[in-house]
Amino acid sequence: MFEIVMILNTLWFVMGFNVFSIRNKIFAKLVVPREQRDTPVFDILAESGRFLGGFNLAFAVCNILLLTNLDTFPSDEQRAILLFVFAVAHGSQFAFNVPVAIQNKRGGGVWQVIKGTMLFIFITDFIMMALNLSLAAVYFF
């Protein structure tokens, strides 16, 4: 199960790197309404996505290194710590979108979390957090 979660982590973080760093204009279009995309702020946001992509790349590389060197962290406690860190990475992405999703429900919010691609991201971040946290608990206890 550890390997499956590491593979899923890798895929999700690589996808994040792709959208934030390589296809950063797509990321910006997800959060900036069409009528505001011709402002300088749109380009600033798109470029700042590259910064977020760097974190995703680092987490992807970490998962790849773990997958190719499983014997480096053989104990249950070591794996639990790693899984907990990945759960925090996914969970922080989910948690910081919760207030925006609540605002969306009330007709506001700075971007749409509960529709389309952002809803997929929101739900996937929660699922990935739960998978990593659940497996960390299994290893820890």
Secondary structure, 3 states (H helix, E strand, C coil): CHHHHHHHHHHHHHHHHHHHHHCHHHHHHHHCCHHHCCCHHHHHHHHHHHHHHHHHHHHHHHHHHHHHCHHHCCCHHHHHHHHHHHHHHHHHHHHHHHHHHHHHHCCCCCCCCCCHHHHHHHHHHHHHHHHHHHHHHHHHC
